[in-house]
Amino acid sequence: MVEEARGRLRRVEVEDLDAEVAAGALVVDIRPYVNRNEEGSLPGAVVIDRNVLEWRLDPTSGHHLPEAAEDRRIILFCNDGWASSLAAVTLQDLGLVNATDLVGGYRAWVQTRRS
């Protein structure tokens, strides 16, 4: 399933994330609270727990975040980049055609900051 999902995505490499943000991408942290609390956070990312992601980003939902426009680039990340790939495809199916994820997730981002 993950490989099939990734075949539909234009995934973002960690080293390209800053340029994506500068171009207007919305970065969304879907990790559980325990991971954010223990490992930290990515500055500027909007936190939306995975279990509420669809109704918070679905353009037809009454609880939709206005900053998640249908044509905006949305970059999800989880711990290691597995759950975020599946979630990004789900968002595409909801009409957010520019949804994708961060290769390697939060932990890959942290590694590049340590290097």
Biopython code that builds the backbone (N, CA, C, O; Angstrom):
import numpy as np
from Bio.PDB.StructureBuilder import StructureBuilder

atoms = [
    (1, "MET", "N", (0.809, -1.189, 0.000)),
    (1, "MET", "CA", (0.000, 0.000, 0.000)),
    (1, "MET", "C", (0.860, 1.264, 0.000)),
    (1, "MET", "O", (0.567, 2.226, -0.709)),
    (2, "VAL", "N", (1.907, 1.248, 0.791)),
    (2, "VAL", "CA", (2.746, 2.442, 0.892)),
    (2, "VAL", "C", (3.424, 2.728, -0.440)),
    (2, "VAL", "O", (3.453, 3.876, -0.883)),
    (3, "GLU", "N", (3.961, 1.715, -1.075)),
    (3, "GLU", "CA", (4.618, 1.923, -2.366)),
    (3, "GLU", "C", (3.634, 2.433, -3.411)),
    (3, "GLU", "O", (3.974, 3.310, -4.206)),
    (4, "GLU", "N", (2.434, 1.901, -3.416)),
    (4, "GLU", "CA", (1.403, 2.368, -4.339)),
    (4, "GLU", "C", (1.068, 3.835, -4.053)),
    (4, "GLU", "O", (0.944, 4.639, -4.977)),
    (5, "ALA", "N", (0.925, 4.173, -2.789)),
    (5, "ALA", "CA", (0.640, 5.563, -2.410)),
    (5, "ALA", "C", (1.768, 6.475, -2.871)),
    (5, "ALA", "O", (1.519, 7.526, -3.462)),
    (6, "ARG", "N", (2.982, 6.084, -2.607)),
    (6, "ARG", "CA", (4.126, 6.925, -2.971)),
    (6, "ARG", "C", (4.254, 7.123, -4.473)),
    (6, "ARG", "O", (4.810, 8.123, -4.927)),
    (7, "GLY", "N", (3.741, 6.175, -5.239)),
    (7, "GLY", "CA", (3.738, 6.319, -6.687)),
    (7, "GLY", "C", (2.857, 7.465, -7.161)),
    (7, "GLY", "O", (3.006, 7.948, -8.283)),
    (8, "ARG", "N", (1.955, 7.891, -6.321)),
    (8, "ARG", "CA", (1.053, 9.004, -6.655)),
    (8, "ARG", "C", (1.560, 10.358, -6.159)),
    (8, "ARG", "O", (0.991, 11.395, -6.499)),
    (9, "LEU", "N", (2.610, 10.352, -5.370)),
    (9, "LEU", "CA", (3.061, 11.577, -4.715)),
    (9, "LEU", "C", (4.330, 12.142, -5.344)),
    (9, "LEU", "O", (5.171, 11.408, -5.862)),
    (10, "ARG", "N", (4.443, 13.467, -5.286)),
    (10, "ARG", "CA", (5.706, 14.151, -5.577)),
    (10, "ARG", "C", (6.280, 14.509, -4.211)),
    (10, "ARG", "O", (6.114, 15.627, -3.723)),
    (11, "ARG", "N", (6.952, 13.546, -3.611)),
    (11, "ARG", "CA", (7.423, 13.669, -2.236)),
    (11, "ARG", "C", (8.517, 14.726, -2.121)),
    (11, "ARG", "O", (9.233, 15.005, -3.082)),
    (12, "VAL", "N", (8.630, 15.300, -0.943)),
    (12, "VAL", "CA", (9.578, 16.376, -0.689)),
    (12, "VAL", "C", (10.774, 15.831, 0.082)),
    (12, "VAL", "O", (10.613, 15.199, 1.127)),
    (13, "GLU", "N", (11.946, 16.073, -0.425)),
    (13, "GLU", "CA", (13.175, 15.716, 0.272)),
    (13, "GLU", "C", (13.412, 16.746, 1.374)),
    (13, "GLU", "O", (13.038, 17.911, 1.235)),
    (14, "VAL", "N", (14.025, 16.316, 2.455)),
    (14, "VAL", "CA", (14.278, 17.200, 3.597)),
    (14, "VAL", "C", (15.018, 18.468, 3.166)),
    (14, "VAL", "O", (14.687, 19.567, 3.612)),
    (15, "GLU", "N", (16.000, 18.313, 2.314)),
    (15, "GLU", "CA", (16.795, 19.480, 1.905)),
    (15, "GLU", "C", (15.999, 20.477, 1.058)),
    (15, "GLU", "O", (16.450, 21.604, 0.856)),
    (16, "ASP", "N", (14.838, 20.084, 0.564)),
    (16, "ASP", "CA", (13.997, 20.975, -0.242)),
    (16, "ASP", "C", (12.853, 21.598, 0.552)),
    (16, "ASP", "O", (12.098, 22.409, 0.015)),
    (17, "LEU", "N", (12.718, 21.233, 1.810)),
    (17, "LEU", "CA", (11.582, 21.692, 2.606)),
    (17, "LEU", "C", (11.557, 23.208, 2.767)),
    (17, "LEU", "O", (10.498, 23.817, 2.610)),
    (18, "ASP", "N", (12.674, 23.826, 3.072)),
    (18, "ASP", "CA", (12.697, 25.280, 3.256)),
    (18, "ASP", "C", (12.231, 26.012, 1.993)),
    (18, "ASP", "O", (11.491, 26.991, 2.084)),
    (19, "ALA", "N", (12.651, 25.552, 0.838)),
    (19, "ALA", "CA", (12.227, 26.181, -0.424)),
    (19, "ALA", "C", (10.731, 26.001, -0.642)),
    (19, "ALA", "O", (10.063, 26.909, -1.138)),
    (20, "GLU", "N", (10.197, 24.834, -0.273)),
    (20, "GLU", "CA", (8.755, 24.593, -0.401)),
    (20, "GLU", "C", (7.982, 25.551, 0.502)),
    (20, "GLU", "O", (6.971, 26.119, 0.088)),
    (21, "VAL", "N", (8.451, 25.729, 1.725)),
    (21, "VAL", "CA", (7.799, 26.647, 2.661)),
    (21, "VAL", "C", (7.868, 28.075, 2.120)),
    (21, "VAL", "O", (6.879, 28.807, 2.167)),
    (22, "ALA", "N", (9.024, 28.466, 1.611)),
    (22, "ALA", "CA", (9.186, 29.805, 1.043)),
    (22, "ALA", "C", (8.239, 30.034, -0.136)),
    (22, "ALA", "O", (7.812, 31.161, -0.389)),
    (23, "ALA", "N", (7.917, 28.961, -0.849)),
    (23, "ALA", "CA", (7.001, 29.046, -1.985)),
    (23, "ALA", "C", (5.530, 28.992, -1.552)),
    (23, "ALA", "O", (4.632, 29.091, -2.389)),
    (24, "GLY", "N", (5.285, 28.834, -0.237)),
    (24, "GLY", "CA", (3.915, 28.885, 0.253)),
    (24, "GLY", "C", (3.307, 27.585, 0.723)),
    (24, "GLY", "O", (2.111, 27.536, 1.011)),
    (25, "ALA", "N", (4.096, 26.529, 0.809)),
    (25, "ALA", "CA", (3.566, 25.243, 1.257)),
    (25, "ALA", "C", (3.141, 25.293, 2.723)),
    (25, "ALA", "O", (3.741, 25.994, 3.538)),
    (26, "LEU", "N", (2.103, 24.538, 3.034)),
    (26, "LEU", "CA", (1.650, 24.352, 4.409)),
    (26, "LEU", "C", (2.236, 23.045, 4.903)),
    (26, "LEU", "O", (2.008, 22.000, 4.294)),
    (27, "VAL", "N", (2.985, 23.082, 5.990)),
    (27, "VAL", "CA", (3.615, 21.889, 6.547)),
    (27, "VAL", "C", (2.786, 21.445, 7.743)),
    (27, "VAL", "O", (2.480, 22.240, 8.631)),
    (28, "VAL", "N", (2.421, 20.149, 7.753)),
    (28, "VAL", "CA", (1.508, 19.620, 8.772)),
    (28, "VAL", "C", (2.140, 18.432, 9.484)),
    (28, "VAL", "O", (2.532, 17.445, 8.860)),
    (29, "ASP", "N", (2.229, 18.551, 10.799)),
    (29, "ASP", "CA", (2.759, 17.508, 11.673)),
    (29, "ASP", "C", (1.597, 16.621, 12.110)),
    (29, "ASP", "O", (0.695, 17.079, 12.812)),
    (30, "ILE", "N", (1.615, 15.349, 11.695)),
    (30, "ILE", "CA", (0.520, 14.427, 12.046)),
    (30, "ILE", "C", (0.935, 13.434, 13.132)),
    (30, "ILE", "O", (0.223, 12.464, 13.394)),
    (31, "ARG", "N", (2.080, 13.675, 13.760)),
    (31, "ARG", "CA", (2.569, 12.753, 14.793)),
    (31, "ARG", "C", (1.718, 12.841, 16.060)),
    (31, "ARG", "O", (1.126, 13.883, 16.342)),
    (32, "PRO", "N", (1.659, 11.755, 16.815)),
    (32, "PRO", "CA", (0.959, 11.786, 18.100)),
    (32, "PRO", "C", (1.640, 12.744, 19.079)),
    (32, "PRO", "O", (2.829, 13.037, 18.958)),
    (33, "TYR", "N", (0.867, 13.219, 20.042)),
    (33, "TYR", "CA", (1.371, 14.139, 21.059)),
    (33, "TYR", "C", (2.633, 13.600, 21.734)),
    (33, "TYR", "O", (3.589, 14.345, 21.947)),
    (34, "VAL", "N", (2.639, 12.327, 22.066)),
    (34, "VAL", "CA", (3.779, 11.760, 22.792)),
    (34, "VAL", "C", (5.073, 11.944, 21.999)),
    (34, "VAL", "O", (6.113, 12.236, 22.591)),
    (35, "ASN", "N", (5.033, 11.781, 20.681)),
    (35, "ASN", "CA", (6.234, 11.970, 19.865)),
    (35, "ASN", "C", (6.645, 13.433, 19.796)),
    (35, "ASN", "O", (7.829, 13.758, 19.890)),
    (36, "ARG", "N", (5.667, 14.312, 19.632)),
    (36, "ARG", "CA", (5.998, 15.744, 19.600)),
    (36, "ARG", "C", (6.589, 16.182, 20.934)),
    (36, "ARG", "O", (7.541, 16.961, 20.972)),
    (37, "ASN", "N", (6.027, 15.682, 22.020)),
    (37, "ASN", "CA", (6.486, 16.049, 23.355)),
    (37, "ASN", "C", (7.901, 15.536, 23.628)),
    (37, "ASN", "O", (8.715, 16.255, 24.208)),
    (38, "GLU", "N", (8.202, 14.308, 23.219)),
    (38, "GLU", "CA", (9.501, 13.707, 23.495)),
    (38, "GLU", "C", (10.594, 14.127, 22.509)),
    (38, "GLU", "O", (11.755, 14.270, 22.891)),
    (39, "GLU", "N", (10.221, 14.324, 21.245)),
    (39, "GLU", "CA", (11.235, 14.552, 20.219)),
    (39, "GLU", "C", (11.339, 15.989, 19.733)),
    (39, "GLU", "O", (12.335, 16.363, 19.114)),
    (40, "GLY", "N", (10.333, 16.788, 20.003)),
    (40, "GLY", "CA", (10.361, 18.176, 19.555)),
    (40, "GLY", "C", (9.452, 18.412, 18.370)),
    (40, "GLY", "O", (8.663, 17.552, 17.977)),
    (41, "SER", "N", (9.586, 19.603, 17.811)),
    (41, "SER", "CA", (8.702, 19.977, 16.713)),
    (41, "SER", "C", (9.469, 20.680, 15.608)),
    (41, "SER", "O", (10.594, 21.140, 15.804)),
    (42, "LEU", "N", (8.858, 20.752, 14.480)),
    (42, "LEU", "CA", (9.427, 21.425, 13.324)),
    (42, "LEU", "C", (8.849, 22.842, 13.317)),
    (42, "LEU", "O", (7.632, 22.998, 13.222)),
    (43, "PRO", "N", (9.679, 23.864, 13.413)),
    (43, "PRO", "CA", (9.180, 25.239, 13.483)),
    (43, "PRO", "C", (8.264, 25.592, 12.305)),
    (43, "PRO", "O", (8.574, 25.306, 11.149)),
    (44, "GLY", "N", (7.140, 26.215, 12.626)),
    (44, "GLY", "CA", (6.205, 26.655, 11.602)),
    (44, "GLY", "C", (5.186, 25.628, 11.165)),
    (44, "GLY", "O", (4.243, 25.962, 10.447)),
    (45, "ALA", "N", (5.354, 24.385, 11.580)),
    (45, "ALA", "CA", (4.403, 23.338, 11.181)),
    (45, "ALA", "C", (3.101, 23.474, 11.952)),
    (45, "ALA", "O", (3.094, 23.805, 13.138)),
    (46, "VAL", "N", (2.004, 23.213, 11.262)),
    (46, "VAL", "CA", (0.689, 23.160, 11.886)),
    (46, "VAL", "C", (0.509, 21.741, 12.416)),
    (46, "VAL", "O", (0.792, 20.774, 11.709)),
    (47, "VAL", "N", (0.044, 21.612, 13.645)),
    (47, "VAL", "CA", (-0.166, 20.292, 14.235)),
    (47, "VAL", "C", (-1.617, 19.877, 14.024)),
    (47, "VAL", "O", (-2.549, 20.558, 14.453)),
    (48, "ILE", "N", (-1.782, 18.734, 13.348)),
    (48, "ILE", "CA", (-3.099, 18.125, 13.186)),
    (48, "ILE", "C", (-2.911, 16.631, 13.390)),
    (48, "ILE", "O", (-2.334, 15.953, 12.539)),
    (49, "ASP", "N", (-3.388, 16.123, 14.496)),
    (49, "ASP", "CA", (-3.238, 14.694, 14.765)),
    (49, "ASP", "C", (-3.834, 13.875, 13.623)),
    (49, "ASP", "O", (-4.837, 14.255, 13.020)),
    (50, "ARG", "N", (-3.200, 12.757, 13.346)),
    (50, "ARG", "CA", (-3.620, 11.903, 12.228)),
    (50, "ARG", "C", (-5.093, 11.518, 12.317)),
    (50, "ARG", "O", (-5.760, 11.425, 11.287)),
    (51, "ASN", "N", (-5.609, 11.297, 13.504)),
    (51, "ASN", "CA", (-6.983, 10.806, 13.621)),
    (51, "ASN", "C", (-8.043, 11.863, 13.286)),
    (51, "ASN", "O", (-9.224, 11.529, 13.191)),
    (52, "VAL", "N", (-7.649, 13.122, 13.106)),
    (52, "VAL", "CA", (-8.610, 14.163, 12.713)),
    (52, "VAL", "C", (-8.212, 14.855, 11.413)),
    (52, "VAL", "O", (-8.822, 15.853, 11.029)),
    (53, "LEU", "N", (-7.219, 14.345, 10.752)),
    (53, "LEU", "CA", (-6.645, 15.001, 9.571)),
    (53, "LEU", "C", (-7.665, 15.267, 8.475)),
    (53, "LEU", "O", (-7.750, 16.387, 7.971)),
    (54, "GLU", "N", (-8.433, 14.262, 8.103)),
    (54, "GLU", "CA", (-9.347, 14.425, 6.974)),
    (54, "GLU", "C", (-10.378, 15.518, 7.213)),
    (54, "GLU", "O", (-10.586, 16.367, 6.346)),
    (55, "TRP", "N", (-11.021, 15.513, 8.361)),
    (55, "TRP", "CA", (-12.067, 16.516, 8.556)),
    (55, "TRP", "C", (-11.510, 17.902, 8.828)),
    (55, "TRP", "O", (-12.238, 18.884, 8.683)),
    (56, "ARG", "N", (-10.238, 18.020, 9.220)),
    (56, "ARG", "CA", (-9.624, 19.344, 9.398)),
    (56, "ARG", "C", (-9.112, 19.926, 8.083)),
    (56, "ARG", "O", (-8.979, 21.144, 7.956)),
    (57, "LEU", "N", (-8.823, 19.066, 7.102)),
    (57, "LEU", "CA", (-8.304, 19.560, 5.822)),
    (57, "LEU", "C", (-9.261, 19.382, 4.653)),
    (57, "LEU", "O", (-9.039, 19.970, 3.595)),
    (58, "ASP", "N", (-10.301, 18.603, 4.805)),
    (58, "ASP", "CA", (-11.283, 18.403, 3.736)),
    (58, "ASP", "C", (-11.957, 19.740, 3.417)),
    (58, "ASP", "O", (-12.575, 20.343, 4.295)),
    (59, "PRO", "N", (-11.843, 20.207, 2.174)),
    (59, "PRO", "CA", (-12.429, 21.501, 1.811)),
    (59, "PRO", "C", (-13.943, 21.577, 2.004)),
    (59, "PRO", "O", (-14.494, 22.674, 2.083)),
    (60, "THR", "N", (-14.619, 20.442, 2.081)),
    (60, "THR", "CA", (-16.078, 20.450, 2.240)),
    (60, "THR", "C", (-16.512, 20.314, 3.699)),
    (60, "THR", "O", (-17.707, 20.334, 3.994)),
    (61, "SER", "N", (-15.562, 20.178, 4.600)),
    (61, "SER", "CA", (-15.873, 20.004, 6.016)),
    (61, "SER", "C", (-16.189, 21.342, 6.676)),
    (61, "SER", "O", (-15.593, 22.368, 6.345)),
    (62, "GLY", "N", (-17.115, 21.319, 7.593)),
    (62, "GLY", "CA", (-17.423, 22.508, 8.363)),
    (62, "GLY", "C", (-16.335, 22.874, 9.346)),
    (62, "GLY", "O", (-16.375, 23.953, 9.936)),
    (63, "HIS", "N", (-15.360, 21.997, 9.536)),
    (63, "HIS", "CA", (-14.254, 22.232, 10.461)),
    (63, "HIS", "C", (-12.918, 22.385, 9.730)),
    (63, "HIS", "O", (-11.848, 22.219, 10.317)),
    (64, "HIS", "N", (-13.003, 22.697, 8.468)),
    (64, "HIS", "CA", (-11.848, 22.836, 7.587)),
    (64, "HIS", "C", (-10.999, 24.040, 7.980)),
    (64, "HIS", "O", (-11.528, 25.116, 8.259)),
    (65, "LEU", "N", (-9.686, 23.856, 8.001)),
    (65, "LEU", "CA", (-8.768, 24.966, 8.244)),
    (65, "LEU", "C", (-8.687, 25.826, 6.981)),
    (65, "LEU", "O", (-8.356, 25.307, 5.915)),
    (66, "PRO", "N", (-8.975, 27.099, 7.070)),
    (66, "PRO", "CA", (-8.981, 27.949, 5.878)),
    (66, "PRO", "C", (-7.631, 28.027, 5.168)),
    (66, "PRO", "O", (-7.590, 28.224, 3.953)),
    (67, "GLU", "N", (-6.527, 27.877, 5.902)),
    (67, "GLU", "CA", (-5.213, 27.959, 5.260)),
    (67, "GLU", "C", (-4.891, 26.733, 4.398)),
    (67, "GLU", "O", (-3.881, 26.726, 3.694)),
    (68, "ALA", "N", (-5.723, 25.716, 4.445)),
    (68, "ALA", "CA", (-5.512, 24.510, 3.638)),
    (68, "ALA", "C", (-6.382, 24.567, 2.391)),
    (68, "ALA", "O", (-7.305, 23.768, 2.233)),
    (69, "ALA", "N", (-6.088, 25.502, 1.519)),
    (69, "ALA", "CA", (-6.841, 25.659, 0.276)),
    (69, "ALA", "C", (-6.610, 24.455, -0.636)),
    (69, "ALA", "O", (-5.571, 23.797, -0.583)),
    (70, "GLU", "N", (-7.616, 24.189, -1.474)),
    (70, "GLU", "CA", (-7.552, 23.015, -2.357)),
    (70, "GLU", "C", (-6.317, 22.990, -3.245)),
    (70, "GLU", "O", (-5.794, 21.913, -3.531)),
    (71, "ASP", "N", (-5.836, 24.153, -3.692)),
    (71, "ASP", "CA", (-4.700, 24.184, -4.614)),
    (71, "ASP", "C", (-3.358, 24.419, -3.920)),
    (71, "ASP", "O", (-2.321, 24.467, -4.582)),
    (72, "ARG", "N", (-3.369, 24.564, -2.610)),
    (72, "ARG", "CA", (-2.123, 24.812, -1.876)),
    (72, "ARG", "C", (-1.316, 23.524, -1.709)),
    (72, "ARG", "O", (-1.879, 22.444, -1.535)),
    (73, "ARG", "N", (-0.029, 23.652, -1.764)),
    (73, "ARG", "CA", (0.866, 22.515, -1.515)),
    (73, "ARG", "C", (0.807, 22.213, -0.020)),
    (73, "ARG", "O", (1.075, 23.089, 0.802)),
    (74, "ILE", "N", (0.462, 20.990, 0.333)),
    (74, "ILE", "CA", (0.389, 20.562, 1.727)),
    (74, "ILE", "C", (1.385, 19.428, 1.903)),
    (74, "ILE", "O", (1.322, 18.417, 1.204)),
    (75, "ILE", "N", (2.302, 19.605, 2.839)),
    (75, "ILE", "CA", (3.351, 18.616, 3.078)),
    (75, "ILE", "C", (3.156, 18.040, 4.475)),
    (75, "ILE", "O", (3.353, 18.731, 5.475)),
    (76, "LEU", "N", (2.774, 16.790, 4.533)),
    (76, "LEU", "CA", (2.581, 16.097, 5.802)),
    (76, "LEU", "C", (3.881, 15.454, 6.244)),
    (76, "LEU", "O", (4.726, 15.094, 5.425)),
    (77, "PHE", "N", (4.026, 15.317, 7.556)),
    (77, "PHE", "CA", (5.132, 14.490, 8.043)),
    (77, "PHE", "C", (4.703, 13.766, 9.312)),
    (77, "PHE", "O", (3.918, 14.269, 10.115)),
    (78, "CYS", "N", (5.251, 12.565, 9.458)),
    (78, "CYS", "CA", (5.061, 11.747, 10.649)),
    (78, "CYS", "C", (6.453, 11.477, 11.202)),
    (78, "CYS", "O", (7.377, 12.245, 10.935)),
    (79, "ASN", "N", (6.620, 10.420, 11.956)),
    (79, "ASN", "CA", (7.938, 10.120, 12.524)),
    (79, "ASN", "C", (8.978, 9.795, 11.457)),
    (79, "ASN", "O", (10.047, 10.403, 11.409)),
    (80, "ASP", "N", (8.647, 8.822, 10.598)),
    (80, "ASP", "CA", (9.621, 8.313, 9.638)),
    (80, "ASP", "C", (9.167, 8.347, 8.184)),
    (80, "ASP", "O", (9.906, 7.897, 7.308)),
    (81, "GLY", "N", (7.989, 8.859, 7.904)),
    (81, "GLY", "CA", (7.539, 8.992, 6.523)),
    (81, "GLY", "C", (6.674, 7.868, 5.991)),
    (81, "GLY", "O", (6.488, 7.771, 4.778)),
    (82, "TRP", "N", (6.146, 7.027, 6.839)),
    (82, "TRP", "CA", (5.292, 5.931, 6.374)),
    (82, "TRP", "C", (3.816, 6.322, 6.428)),
    (82, "TRP", "O", (3.130, 6.302, 5.405)),
    (83, "ALA", "N", (3.333, 6.671, 7.600)),
    (83, "ALA", "CA", (1.925, 7.052, 7.756)),
    (83, "ALA", "C", (1.601, 8.300, 6.941)),
    (83, "ALA", "O", (0.487, 8.440, 6.435)),
    (84, "SER", "N", (2.557, 9.198, 6.815)),
    (84, "SER", "CA", (2.309, 10.436, 6.076)),
    (84, "SER", "C", (2.088, 10.176, 4.590)),
    (84, "SER", "O", (1.329, 10.904, 3.951)),
    (85, "SER", "N", (2.722, 9.170, 4.030)),
    (85, "SER", "CA", (2.494, 8.835, 2.615)),
    (85, "SER", "C", (1.053, 8.395, 2.401)),
    (85, "SER", "O", (0.394, 8.840, 1.462)),
    (86, "LEU", "N", (0.570, 7.522, 3.273)),
    (86, "LEU", "CA", (-0.812, 7.050, 3.159)),
    (86, "LEU", "C", (-1.801, 8.197, 3.386)),
    (86, "LEU", "O", (-2.810, 8.301, 2.688)),
    (87, "ALA", "N", (-1.509, 9.044, 4.355)),
    (87, "ALA", "CA", (-2.399, 10.167, 4.655)),
    (87, "ALA", "C", (-2.434, 11.169, 3.501)),
    (87, "ALA", "O", (-3.492, 11.720, 3.196)),
    (88, "ALA", "N", (-1.310, 11.406, 2.870)),
    (88, "ALA", "CA", (-1.265, 12.359, 1.752)),
    (88, "ALA", "C", (-2.132, 11.895, 0.594)),
    (88, "ALA", "O", (-2.809, 12.708, -0.036)),
    (89, "VAL", "N", (-2.122, 10.614, 0.308)),
    (89, "VAL", "CA", (-2.972, 10.077, -0.763)),
    (89, "VAL", "C", (-4.446, 10.227, -0.396)),
    (89, "VAL", "O", (-5.275, 10.525, -1.256)),
    (90, "THR", "N", (-4.767, 10.025, 0.857)),
    (90, "THR", "CA", (-6.143, 10.221, 1.313)),
    (90, "THR", "C", (-6.573, 11.667, 1.075)),
    (90, "THR", "O", (-7.692, 11.919, 0.629)),
    (91, "LEU", "N", (-5.689, 12.608, 1.370)),
    (91, "LEU", "CA", (-6.011, 14.017, 1.124)),
    (91, "LEU", "C", (-6.180, 14.294, -0.361)),
    (91, "LEU", "O", (-7.068, 15.052, -0.750)),
    (92, "GLN", "N", (-5.345, 13.693, -1.191)),
    (92, "GLN", "CA", (-5.523, 13.849, -2.636)),
    (92, "GLN", "C", (-6.901, 13.357, -3.062)),
    (92, "GLN", "O", (-7.564, 13.985, -3.889)),
    (93, "ASP", "N", (-7.326, 12.237, -2.497)),
    (93, "ASP", "CA", (-8.645, 11.686, -2.825)),
    (93, "ASP", "C", (-9.779, 12.614, -2.389)),
    (93, "ASP", "O", (-10.874, 12.565, -2.949)),
    (94, "LEU", "N", (-9.515, 13.457, -1.395)),
    (94, "LEU", "CA", (-10.503, 14.436, -0.939)),
    (94, "LEU", "C", (-10.499, 15.697, -1.805)),
    (94, "LEU", "O", (-11.351, 16.569, -1.628)),
    (95, "GLY", "N", (-9.564, 15.800, -2.724)),
    (95, "GLY", "CA", (-9.505, 16.955, -3.609)),
    (95, "GLY", "C", (-8.309, 17.858, -3.401)),
    (95, "GLY", "O", (-8.142, 18.832, -4.135)),
    (96, "LEU", "N", (-7.478, 17.563, -2.428)),
    (96, "LEU", "CA", (-6.271, 18.360, -2.185)),
    (96, "LEU", "C", (-5.142, 17.783, -3.032)),
    (96, "LEU", "O", (-4.273, 17.064, -2.539)),
    (97, "VAL", "N", (-5.180, 18.115, -4.306)),
    (97, "VAL", "CA", (-4.329, 17.460, -5.305)),
    (97, "VAL", "C", (-2.838, 17.697, -5.113)),
    (97, "VAL", "O", (-2.022, 16.944, -5.646)),
    (98, "ASN", "N", (-2.468, 18.726, -4.365)),
    (98, "ASN", "CA", (-1.052, 19.020, -4.130)),
    (98, "ASN", "C", (-0.542, 18.497, -2.792)),
    (98, "ASN", "O", (0.539, 18.878, -2.345)),
    (99, "ALA", "N", (-1.314, 17.632, -2.159)),
    (99, "ALA", "CA", (-0.872, 17.031, -0.894)),
    (99, "ALA", "C", (0.245, 16.034, -1.161)),
    (99, "ALA", "O", (0.230, 15.311, -2.157)),
    (100, "THR", "N", (1.207, 16.010, -0.261)),
    (100, "THR", "CA", (2.328, 15.081, -0.356)),
    (100, "THR", "C", (2.925, 14.895, 1.038)),
    (100, "THR", "O", (2.323, 15.290, 2.036)),
    (101, "ASP", "N", (4.100, 14.297, 1.098)),
    (101, "ASP", "CA", (4.742, 14.121, 2.404)),
    (101, "ASP", "C", (6.240, 14.317, 2.327)),
    (101, "ASP", "O", (6.824, 14.437, 1.250)),
    (102, "LEU", "N", (6.840, 14.344, 3.496)),
    (102, "LEU", "CA", (8.273, 14.572, 3.654)),
    (102, "LEU", "C", (8.991, 13.225, 3.717)),
    (102, "LEU", "O", (8.682, 12.393, 4.571)),
    (103, "VAL", "N", (9.930, 13.017, 2.831)),
    (103, "VAL", "CA", (10.707, 11.777, 2.797)),
    (103, "VAL", "C", (11.473, 11.632, 4.110)),
    (103, "VAL", "O", (12.244, 12.513, 4.489)),
    (104, "GLY", "N", (11.254, 10.516, 4.797)),
    (104, "GLY", "CA", (11.957, 10.241, 6.048)),
    (104, "GLY", "C", (11.336, 10.868, 7.276)),
    (104, "GLY", "O", (11.761, 10.584, 8.396)),
    (105, "GLY", "N", (10.339, 11.716, 7.089)),
    (105, "GLY", "CA", (9.607, 12.303, 8.197)),
    (105, "GLY", "C", (10.430, 13.205, 9.106)),
    (105, "GLY", "O", (11.507, 13.679, 8.741)),
    (106, "TYR", "N", (9.898, 13.423, 10.284)),
    (106, "TYR", "CA", (10.515, 14.316, 11.264)),
    (106, "TYR", "C", (11.933, 13.871, 11.618)),
    (106, "TYR", "O", (12.841, 14.694, 11.736)),
    (107, "ARG", "N", (12.108, 12.592, 11.783)),
    (107, "ARG", "CA", (13.424, 12.098, 12.214)),
    (107, "ARG", "C", (14.502, 12.349, 11.167)),
    (107, "ARG", "O", (15.655, 12.597, 11.518)),
    (108, "ALA", "N", (14.144, 12.288, 9.887)),
    (108, "ALA", "CA", (15.108, 12.626, 8.836)),
    (108, "ALA", "C", (15.424, 14.122, 8.872)),
    (108, "ALA", "O", (16.569, 14.528, 8.671)),
    (109, "TRP", "N", (14.402, 14.932, 9.128)),
    (109, "TRP", "CA", (14.616, 16.377, 9.244)),
    (109, "TRP", "C", (15.577, 16.669, 10.394)),
    (109, "TRP", "O", (16.486, 17.485, 10.242)),
    (110, "VAL", "N", (15.390, 16.015, 11.543)),
    (110, "VAL", "CA", (16.267, 16.212, 12.693)),
    (110, "VAL", "C", (17.692, 15.823, 12.331)),
    (110, "VAL", "O", (18.633, 16.533, 12.685)),
    (111, "GLN", "N", (17.867, 14.705, 11.630)),
    (111, "GLN", "CA", (19.216, 14.247, 11.242)),
    (111, "GLN", "C", (19.943, 15.295, 10.412)),
    (111, "GLN", "O", (21.145, 15.493, 10.590)),
    (112, "THR", "N", (19.235, 15.972, 9.506)),
    (112, "THR", "CA", (19.908, 16.970, 8.666)),
    (112, "THR", "C", (20.313, 18.183, 9.486)),
    (112, "THR", "O", (21.269, 18.873, 9.131)),
    (113, "ARG", "N", (19.617, 18.453, 10.561)),
    (113, "ARG", "CA", (19.947, 19.587, 11.430)),
    (113, "ARG", "C", (21.162, 19.272, 12.288)),
    (113, "ARG", "O", (21.869, 20.181, 12.722)),
    (114, "ARG", "N", (21.409, 17.991, 12.536)),
    (114, "ARG", "CA", (22.562, 17.580, 13.349)),
    (114, "ARG", "C", (23.835, 17.496, 12.525)),
    (114, "ARG", "O", (24.938, 17.580, 13.066)),
    (115, "SER", "N", (23.687, 17.331, 11.227)),
    (115, "SER", "CA", (24.858, 17.156, 10.338)),
    (115, "SER", "C", (25.615, 18.445, 10.130)),
    (115, "SER", "O", (26.616, 18.464, 9.414)),
]
sb = StructureBuilder()
sb.init_structure("model")
sb.init_model(0)
sb.init_chain("A")
sb.init_seg("    ")
for serial, (resi, resn, name, xyz) in enumerate(atoms, 1):
    if name == "N":
        sb.init_residue(resn, " ", resi, " ")
    sb.init_atom(name, np.array(xyz, "f"), 0.0, 1.0, " ", f" {name:<3s}", serial, name[0])
structure = sb.get_structure()
